């Protein structure tokens, strides 16, 4: 279920996925909600492109640390590739 930022106040949220398109974001929100997984989502910037890197906007999906492993496994099972743990958003 989608949670408000306050849900993460006592824990460091873990980035599990960056949806690069709206339909991808909506699909993932539906799947996470159906599965009963608590998550947060926010729009933010990331770098994309191989040769010519550009700043783009995507939907960043977060979970609480205790749900990270299960959420990553769930994403793989649904055909999504979880975001690498090192990948971060572009600072403004």
N, C-alpha and C positions, 0 to 999 in steps of 0.2 A: 504494500500500500504506500502511496506517495505521502511523504512526511514533510512537515515544515522545518525550517532551519533549527528551531529550538530542540528538535528531536536529537540533534547532534551536539548539543551544548556541553555534555560531559564526556565526549569522546571525539577523537580525531577522525573525521569521515575518510573513508577509503574510496578512491576513484576506481571504478570498475569498468567504465565504458564511456566513450565519447561518440555520440550519434552525430553524424555529419549531415544528415538530411532529416527533414521534418517527418516524413513517413516512417523512417527508421526509428526515430525517437518515439513516435506514437505506438508503433508496434511493440517496442521494448517496454514501454510503460504498461501496456495491456498485459504482456506476458508476466512481468514482475508482479503486477497486481493480482492476476489470476493465481500465481504461485504463492501468494501471501507473503512475499518478501517486502520488508520495509526498505524504502530507498528515498533519496533526495535527488532532485534534479535542478540544475541551473544552467542558463545560457552563459557562455563565455567564449573567449577567443582561443584558438589553437593555430599552430603552423601546419600548413598542408602543401603538398607538391614536392616533387623530387628535384627537378632542375631549377625551376623558378618557384621558390617558396613564397607563399603569401599568407597573410593573416586571414583566418576564416572564423565564423561563429558556429558553434555546435552546442549540443545538449550534453552536459557532463552529468553522469549518473554516479551517485555515491551511496555507500552503505556503511553501517557501523562496523567497527573492526571485527567483532565476533561473528558477523554474517559474511565477511569477505570471501572466505574459501567456498562456502556453499553457493554464494551468488556467482562467483566465477565458474564453478562447475555447472551451474544452471545455464549460464550464458553459452558455454561450450555445447551443452546438450541441445540447445535451441539453434545452433548454427552461427552464433555470434563469436567473434574473437575478442576476448576481454582486453582492455587497455593494459599496456605494460605498466607495472608498478612505478617505474621511473618517469613515465611521461607526465608532464605537468602542463598546466594552462600557461598561456602567454601573459606575462605581467604587463599591466597597462602603464 
